[in-house]
Amino acid sequence: MLEGILVLSSSPSFWPLYVLSSRTMYSNYKRNLTRVEKKRKQIEEKVQLAVRLSRSQLYKERLPLAAIGAFESFLSWVLMLIVMTFNASLLFSAVAGSFIGFLFFGRNGLDDDCGCGDISQAEDISPAEDITQAEDDVPSGNSSMPYPVARSILPRIVVVVFLVVLFLWIYQAEGGIGFQEATVFGWHALLMSLFVVVFTQEALLAYSSPLIGFFTEDRTVIKYYHVICHLLGLICAVAGLVAIVYYKKLSPQPAVFPFYSVYSPHSWAGIVFLSLWSLQLLAGLYVYIVGRRQSASQKRSFRKLHGFLGKSIYVVGLATCAMGFQDMQSSDLASSTPPNSANMTMSMEDMQGYFPESSLAQYSSAGSILLILSGLATFLAMKSRH
């Protein structure tokens, strides 16, 4: 049973369940949106805000929500077709994905009050400018300890363990990290993992459980911490892409892979992930850093959409990493010889073609499982403020 779970978790077919769970997340997003708008309307009446949006403004604000719903449905169907082509365990992935989506997003697809609780406590607020300024900021927490320690530290602990396993795998199976043909690939695996698992995760946690939250609650500092995490991730992503291109240039084309460049689901999933991530970054920089011309209501609507997209893109990134680990294992198996042969081409004697009892098989399964745990711990920490 345990071996079956390990094999399933290390296969790319297991990962679309997180992407498919976005259907559940978006359904709850729409349901909670109605509650949020109703509650916000009551609060605006309570503090006597004279905010009147024209019909055109309302249309512009609701259009992105409709667009993301259509895009999410299209992406889910495309991913289902891809997985049906490559693996027969789609049914399990779909059922498990729906369950996990309901478990982690069902009760709080969005924050129930989207920070309105802080406004509702302000009985004496009358100037609309104060509310407008607050809409663009991070919801403030309690002054004593806004970030529960256990749930804030848990995702970081999982990431540290994941990096240890990744280093062991790179140095024992991929020849280490360097600039020669046998070692340059290690840079790609390391840098892209840092991009997704470390910096993208930290950017997501910036507004709910940031590391700097134990030292400061300054909203501007937290906002720029979020941006810096994304920029560091961008540096790792660019360097990781350069590393894989350089590796392909140095390595001869293997006979088992007639189409050596952009041939695998991992490659195409990576292209989709990087494209969505880049658009998300540019939109966030324009609205919150560069533009600053949008109204408070527009920023409020964009913030909800930006947060939903950020979580979904993060899940796609984790799935892409899992596919990459599967590609690493497949490449190792393709280039290794039978374990009893005296002419083994791998760098490790006890590799044994990833036999179940070998350490590399354990690293392969542990890496995928830790990716799952990292995602779950991250979403748990993002809900810890509410």
Beta strands, then each sheet from edge to edge (+ up, - down):
end
